[in-house]
Amino acid sequence: MFKKIAAVLTVIMGMAIAMPALAQGVNHKIVFHVDENDAKLMNMTLNNVQNVTNYFESIGDTVEIQVVAYGPGLNMFRADTSPVADRIATMSLSIDNLTFAACGNTMRKMEEASGNPVELLDEAEVVTSGVVQIVLLQEAGWSYVRP
């Protein structure tokens, strides 16, 4: 009988210790990949970002999100071609821990092809390689989404 009571108390104490950890929520890390110059895809990506953020916040979790664009997808972050520039500006102000990474390799190739510098939206930061950025984030435990 004593062993049963001790076992029940051990379970209850374990649950009591674990409860504060559950109440604190989980931090999720997600990288979204854009490699197409398609306004519908870009908007879908931003819809996904907003929906994921809303969901995790509603259950008390936090989320870090990075949108990585390379190849034709870099147009998402170009000041002269982005069909979603206004949404990016608004979302970057309203969603904590949301960042935008532009592929430096793609920028360099676009500049070489056009002979002109590529101007990015203020919200985008240049990384050396979009593909490498995605790999590094996945290796660091980030979840990968390609809308």
LINSUL-V547729 format. One line per field, one symbol per residue. ss: DSSP state (H for helix, E for strand, - for the rest). A space follows every 50 residues. Layout:
ss = ???
//
This chain:
ss = -HHHHHHHHHHHHHHHHHHHHHH---EEEEEEEE----HHHHHHHHHHHH HHHHHHHH---EEEEEEEE-HHHHHH-E------HHHHHHHHHH---EEE EEEHHHHHHHHHHH-----E---EEEE--HHHHHHHHHH---EEE--
//
